[in-house]
Amino acid sequence: MPNASAATILIIDDNPTVATALEVLFSLHEIDTLRALSPEQGLAILEQHDVDLVVQDMNFAADTTSGEEGVALFGEIRRRHPDLPVILLTAWTHLDAAVDLVKAGAADYLAKPWDDRRLLATVANLIELGQANRELQKRVQREHRQRRELENNYDLRGVIWSDPATERVLSLACQVARSEVPVLISGPNGVGKERIAEIIQANSVVKNGPFVTLNCGALPSELIEAELFGADVGAYTGASKAREGKFEAADGGTLFLDEIGNLPLAGQMKLLRVLETGRFERLGSNKERQVKVRVISATNADLPAMIRTGTFREDLYYRLNVIELRLPPLAERPGDILPLAVHFLAADKSLGESARAALQRHRWPGNVRELKNVMQRAALLASKSRIEASDLGLPAIAAEVQSPLDNEPDREAIDRALLRANGVVAQAATDLGLSRQALYRRMERLGIARP
């Protein structure tokens, strides 16, 4: 049995002998106990102490076997502490009320005299499950609190998210926004890197300045320098008039350089100088110009690999990469998929269950951009207001037709897992990759007695 030294059990039983026997049993396994001799005393203790589990009798008045007092006590515990597990004890094994209470949510029903091994295994399972549930609740509450703080304290530009991985990126983006250091946003195409750059700009000290973007991968290499730094008349073929570059346009604000890995080496050298000094010359000009620009860059390329091959300057990489924000692909942010899908849908459309399941199964190689296209196409082509999987046009996945019994643990595997876990079902379920409830169902189907 696992160490449960942090656990406390409340024993509610009018028989001091029973309470003492349970106290001794639990103390041998480093479990603290509290004792109450009546329902009223037990409820009072629950208001004063943190308790992990209740073991309660079903009858308290002398010569009663109806179980009505136990039913009333259980109902009151459930009303005041809905998540607190309760084990029922009674000397009357035929008591239908106790069975009904198990169906109503009681953790277990054991007859007196009880089997120590089964009782301890049940207690261990419930304590472990309760601790896991409390940790989950704390995490959910913490995530809700962090989300509220982000939404209340920062301009998030209407971004849609739910996944913790996205929240971590948003939190760091907002945290570094007010500094003037360059930021590098990495991640595959279509994940929303430009939206992160907009959030940094919106929460920066230059939020009222211009936000200028340049996709370095969308222009021929010979024109990128002119786009960045501007050009005088005659600087290149076709330059019939002077033009302002992106750095001049972004003066006093933010310049977002997307696909920075496509910048040619000559442009990289000039960009490094601007980052270090704020000074540059237009192409074809010897006049030096001065700007103050916050630079945010983004890439889907492996810049360290490009440094090794000599196609990207190492000194520029470290200058751009003072802070790196890695935005994971959509497949690594599963919590974002459904909120984004609903956001991209037309107002008169909704998602059916089969569509939701298909969206969650798809790997989204095109990331958020692909999801947006899929939802817009489905909204246009679906004949009904409720969109189902067939309307999405997603490729079939072979794993979808795989039988759920393919990886089903057999009786021997379950017996071995229970033996390794000393009868603790929650631990055995984890070893088998199942939930506790799923393991109970398989044990029942295979005729395996509960520990």
C-alpha positions in Angstrom: 0.0 0.0 0.0 1.4 3.5 -0.9 2.4 5.9 1.8 -0.7 7.9 2.7 0.8 9.8 5.6 -0.7 13.1 4.5 -4.2 11.6 4.6 -6.8 11.9 7.4 -9.9 9.6 7.7 -12.9 10.4 9.8 -14.6 7.4 11.4 -18.2 7.9 12.4 -19.4 4.9 14.4 -21.2 4.7 17.7 -19.3 1.5 18.7 -16.0 2.5 20.3 -14.6 -0.9 19.7 -15.1 -0.6 15.9 -13.6 2.9 15.9 -10.6 1.7 17.9 -10.0 -1.3 15.6 -10.1 1.0 12.5 -7.8 3.5 14.1 -5.2 0.8 14.8 -5.5 -0.6 11.3 -5.0 2.8 9.7 -2.2 3.9 12.0 -0.2 0.9 11.0 -0.3 2.4 7.5 0.6 5.9 8.5 -3.0 7.3 8.1 -4.3 9.8 10.6 -7.8 9.3 12.0 -10.5 11.3 13.7 -13.3 9.7 15.6 -17.0 10.6 16.0 -19.6 8.6 17.9 -22.7 10.2 16.3 -23.7 11.7 13.0 -24.0 15.2 14.7 -20.4 14.9 16.0 -19.1 13.7 12.7 -20.7 16.6 10.8 -19.2 19.0 13.3 -15.7 17.6 12.9 -16.0 17.9 9.1 -16.6 21.6 9.5 -13.5 22.0 11.7 -10.9 19.7 10.0 -9.7 18.8 6.5 -10.6 15.2 5.9 -9.7 13.0 2.9 -12.2 10.2 3.5 -15.2 9.2 5.7 -15.9 5.7 7.0 -19.4 5.7 8.4 -21.7 3.3 10.1 -25.3 2.8 8.8 -27.0 2.5 12.2 -26.6 4.5 15.3 -29.6 4.1 17.6 -29.8 0.9 19.6 -31.5 -2.1 18.0 -32.0 -0.5 14.6 -31.2 -2.1 11.4 -33.1 0.1 8.9 -30.1 2.1 7.9 -32.2 5.3 7.8 -29.7 7.2 10.0 -26.9 6.2 7.7 -28.8 7.3 4.7 -29.5 10.7 6.3 -25.9 11.1 7.4 -24.6 10.2 3.9 -27.0 12.7 2.3 -25.9 15.5 4.6 -22.2 14.8 4.0 -22.9 14.8 0.3 -24.8 18.1 0.5 -22.0 19.8 2.5 -19.0 18.1 0.9 -20.0 16.8 -2.5 -16.5 15.6 -3.5 -15.7 13.8 -0.2 -15.5 10.0 -0.6 -17.6 7.9 1.9 -17.2 4.2 2.7 -20.3 2.6 4.3 -19.9 0.0 7.0 -22.7 -2.1 8.4 -23.2 -5.4 10.1 -26.3 -6.1 8.0 -25.1 -7.3 4.7 -28.5 -7.5 3.2 -29.1 -3.8 3.7 -30.6 -2.5 0.4 -30.2 1.1 1.5 -26.4 0.8 1.5 -26.4 -0.7 -2.0 -28.6 2.2 -3.2 -26.2 4.7 -1.6 -23.3 3.2 -3.5 -25.3 3.7 -6.7 -25.9 7.3 -5.5 -22.2 8.0 -5.2 -20.9 6.3 -2.0 -17.4 5.1 -2.6 -17.9 1.5 -1.3 -20.0 -0.6 0.9 -18.3 -3.1 3.3 -19.8 -5.6 5.7 -18.8 -6.0 9.3 -16.5 -7.7 10.1 -14.6 -6.3 7.2 -11.7 -7.7 5.3 -8.6 -5.6 6.2 -6.9 -6.1 2.9 -9.9 -5.0 0.8 -10.6 -2.1 3.1 -7.0 -0.9 2.9 -6.9 -1.2 -0.9 -10.2 0.7 -1.2 -8.9 3.4 1.1 -5.6 3.7 -0.8 -7.5 4.0 -4.1 -9.8 6.7 -2.8 -7.0 8.7 -1.1 -4.9 8.6 -4.3 -7.8 9.5 -6.5 -8.8 12.3 -4.1 -5.3 13.7 -4.1 -5.2 13.6 -7.9 -8.6 15.3 -8.1 -7.5 18.1 -5.7 -4.3 18.7 -7.8 -6.4 18.8 -10.9 -8.8 21.3 -9.4 -5.9 23.5 -8.2 -4.4 23.4 -11.7 -7.7 24.3 -13.3 -8.2 27.1 -10.8 -4.6 28.4 -11.4 -5.1 28.3 -15.1 -8.4 30.2 -14.9 -6.8 32.8 -12.6 -3.8 33.2 -15.0 -6.2 33.6 -17.9 -8.2 36.3 -16.1 -5.0 38.2 -15.3 -3.9 38.0 -18.9 -7.2 39.2 -20.2 -7.6 41.9 -17.7 -4.0 43.3 -17.7 -3.1 43.0 -21.4 -4.4 43.7 -24.9 -4.5 40.3 -26.5 -5.8 41.5 -29.8 -8.8 39.1 -29.7 -6.7 36.0 -29.8 -8.6 32.7 -29.3 -7.0 30.1 -27.1 -7.6 27.5 -24.4 -4.5 25.3 -24.4 -1.9 25.9 -21.6 0.9 25.8 -24.2 -0.5 28.8 -25.9 -1.1 30.6 -22.6 2.6 30.2 -21.7 3.6 31.9 -25.0 1.1 34.7 -24.5 2.2 35.2 -20.9 5.8 35.5 -21.9 5.0 37.7 -24.9 3.2 40.1 -22.6 6.0 39.9 -20.0 8.7 41.0 -22.5 6.5 43.4 -24.4 7.5 46.6 -22.5 11.2 45.9 -23.0 13.0 47.2 -26.1 15.0 44.0 -26.8 14.5 42.1 -30.1 12.2 39.1 -30.0 12.4 36.0 -32.2 9.2 34.1 -32.7 9.8 30.6 -34.0 7.4 27.9 -35.2 6.0 26.3 -38.3 4.0 28.1 -41.0 0.4 28.9 -40.1 0.6 28.8 -36.3 0.0 32.5 -35.8 3.4 34.1 -35.3 2.3 37.5 -36.7 -0.5 37.6 -34.1 2.0 37.1 -31.3 4.0 40.0 -32.8 0.9 42.2 -32.8 0.3 41.4 -29.1 3.9 42.4 -28.2 3.4 45.7 -30.1 0.0 46.3 -28.5 1.5 46.0 -25.0 4.8 47.8 -25.6 5.9 51.3 -24.8 5.6 52.1 -28.6 2.1 50.7 -28.9 0.9 54.0 -30.4 3.7 53.9 -33.0 3.5 52.2 -36.4 3.4 48.4 -36.8 5.1 47.6 -40.1 5.5 44.1 -41.5 7.7 42.6 -44.1 7.7 39.0 -45.3 11.3 38.3 -46.2 10.2 35.2 -48.0 7.8 36.9 -50.3 10.2 39.1 -52.2 13.1 38.4 -54.6 16.4 38.6 -52.7 17.6 41.6 -54.8 14.6 43.6 -53.6 14.6 42.8 -49.9 17.3 45.4 -49.1 15.4 48.1 -50.9 12.3 47.1 -49.0 14.1 47.3 -45.7 16.3 50.3 -46.1 14.7 52.2 -49.0 16.4 53.3 -52.2 17.4 56.5 -54.0 16.7 57.2 -57.6 18.7 55.0 -59.9 19.8 52.6 -57.0 18.7 49.7 -59.2 17.1 49.1 -62.5 13.6 50.6 -62.5 14.2 52.8 -59.5 12.8 56.0 -61.1 12.0 57.7 -57.8 13.2 57.6 -54.2 11.4 55.2 -51.9 11.1 54.9 -48.1 12.1 51.6 -46.6 10.4 49.7 -43.8 12.8 50.9 -41.2 11.9 54.5 -41.9 8.2 53.7 -42.0 8.5 51.9 -38.6 10.4 54.7 -36.9 9.0 55.1 -33.4 7.2 51.8 -33.6 7.7 48.1 -34.4 9.0 46.3 -37.4 8.0 42.7 -37.8 10.3 40.7 -40.1 8.6 37.4 -41.0 10.6 34.5 -42.5 13.9 36.2 -41.4 15.8 33.1 -42.6 15.2 34.2 -46.2 17.1 37.5 -45.7 20.3 37.3 -48.0 23.7 37.7 -46.3 24.3 41.2 -47.5 21.0 42.3 -46.0 21.8 40.4 -42.8 25.0 42.4 -42.4 23.1 45.7 -42.8 20.3 44.6 -40.5 22.9 43.7 -37.8 24.2 47.3 -38.0 20.8 48.8 -37.7 20.1 46.7 -34.6 23.3 47.7 -33.0 23.4 51.5 -33.9 20.0 52.4 -35.3 21.7 53.9 -38.4 21.6 52.9 -42.1 21.8 54.2 -45.6 19.3 53.8 -48.4 20.5 51.9 -51.4 22.4 54.2 -53.8 22.8 56.8 -51.0 25.7 57.8 -48.7 23.4 59.8 -46.4 23.2 58.1 -43.0 19.7 57.9 -41.4 18.8 57.3 -37.8 15.8 55.5 -36.5 14.5 54.0 -33.3 12.6 50.7 -34.1 11.7 47.7 -32.0 12.4 44.6 -34.2 10.4 41.4 -33.9 11.4 38.6 -36.2 9.8 35.3 -37.0 11.0 32.1 -38.7 10.0 28.6 -39.5 13.6 27.7 -40.4 16.3 26.0 -38.3 18.5 29.1 -37.9 21.3 27.2 -36.0 21.5 24.7 -38.9 21.7 27.6 -41.3 24.5 29.1 -39.2 26.4 25.8 -39.6 26.0 25.9 -43.4 27.0 29.5 -43.6 23.7 30.9 -44.8 22.8 32.8 -41.7 25.1 35.1 -39.6 25.7 33.8 -36.1 26.1 37.3 -34.7 22.8 38.4 -36.2 21.1 35.3 -34.8 22.2 36.1 -31.2 21.2 39.8 -31.7 17.7 38.8 -32.9 17.3 36.0 -30.4 17.6 38.0 -27.1 14.2 36.5 -26.3 12.8 33.6 -28.2 9.1 32.7 -28.2 8.4 29.2 -29.6 4.8 28.9 -30.8 4.1 25.1 -31.0 2.2 23.6 -34.0 -1.5 23.2 -33.5 -1.2 19.5 -33.0 0.7 20.2 -29.8 -2.0 22.6 -28.7 -5.1 20.4 -28.8 -7.0 22.6 -26.4 -7.0 25.3 -29.0 -8.6 23.3 -31.8 -12.3 23.4 -31.0 -12.4 27.0 -29.7 -10.7 28.1 -33.0 -12.9 25.9 -35.1 -16.0 27.5 -33.5 -14.5 31.0 -34.0 -14.0 30.3 -37.7 -17.5 29.1 -38.3 -20.3 31.2 -39.6 -22.7 32.4 -36.9 -25.5 30.2 -38.2 -23.5 27.0 -38.0 -22.6 24.6 -35.2 -20.3 21.6 -34.7 -21.7 18.1 -34.3 -20.1 15.5 -32.1 -18.6 13.6 -35.1 -17.1 16.8 -36.4 -15.6 17.6 -33.0 -14.0 14.2 -32.8 -12.6 14.4 -36.4 -11.1 17.8 -35.7 -9.4 16.5 -32.6 -8.0 13.5 -34.4 -6.6 15.4 -37.4 -2.9 16.3 -37.1 -3.2 19.7 -38.8 0.1 19.9 -40.8 -1.1 23.4 -42.0 -1.8 24.5 -38.4 -4.3 27.3 -37.7 -4.3 28.4 -41.3 -5.4 25.0 -42.4 -8.1 24.8 -39.7 -9.5 28.2 -40.8 -9.7 27.0 -44.4 -11.4 23.8 -43.4 -14.0 25.5 -41.3 -14.7 28.2 -43.9 -15.1 25.5 -46.6 -17.4 23.4 -44.4 -19.5 26.4 -43.6 -20.0 27.2 -47.3 -20.6 23.6 -48.5 -22.6 22.0 -45.6 -26.3 21.7 -46.4 -27.3 21.8 -42.8 -26.7 24.2 -39.9 -25.0 21.4 -37.9 -21.7 20.4 -39.3 -20.6 16.8 -39.1 -17.4 15.0 -39.9 -18.4 14.3 -43.5 -18.7 18.0 -44.1 -15.1 18.7 -43.1 -13.4 16.9 -46.0 -10.6 15.7 -43.7 -8.6 12.6 -44.8 -9.5 9.3 -43.1 -7.2 8.1 -40.5 -6.4 4.3 -40.4 -6.4 4.3 -36.6 -10.0 5.4 -36.6 -11.2 1.9 -37.7 -8.8 0.1 -35.3 -10.7 -2.1 -32.9 -10.6 -0.7 -29.3 -9.9 -4.3 -28.3 -6.6 -4.5 -30.1 -4.7 -3.2 -27.0 -7.1 -4.7 -24.5 -5.3 -6.0 -21.4 -6.1 -9.7 -20.8 -6.8 -11.3 -17.4 -3.2 -12.2 -16.8 -2.0 -8.7 -17.5 -4.5 -7.2 -15.1 -3.6 -9.8 -12.4 0.1 -8.9 -12.7 -0.7 -5.2 -12.6 -2.8 -5.6 -9.4 -0.1 -7.8 -7.8 2.6 -5.2 -8.6 0.4 -2.4 -7.1 -0.5 -4.4 -4.0 -4.1 -4.3 -4.9 -4.3 -0.5 -5.4 -6.5 -0.3 -8.4 -5.6 3.3 -9.3 -1.9 2.4 -9.5 -2.6 -0.7 -11.5 -4.8 1.3 -13.9 -2.0 3.7 -14.5 0.4 0.9 -15.2 -2.0 -0.5 -17.8 -2.7 2.9 -19.3 -6.4 2.9 -18.2 -8.6 5.0 -16.0 -9.6 3.5 -12.7 -13.2 3.2 -13.9 -12.1 1.5 -17.1 -10.1 -1.0 -15.2 -13.0 -1.7 -12.9 -15.2 -2.4 -15.9 -12.6 -4.8 -17.4 -12.3 -6.6 -14.0 -16.0 -7.0 -13.8 -16.2 -8.4 -17.4 -13.4 -10.9 -16.8 -14.7 -11.9 -13.4 -11.8 -10.6 -11.4 -12.7 -9.9 -7.8 -12.1 -6.4 -6.5 -9.2 -6.2 -4.0 
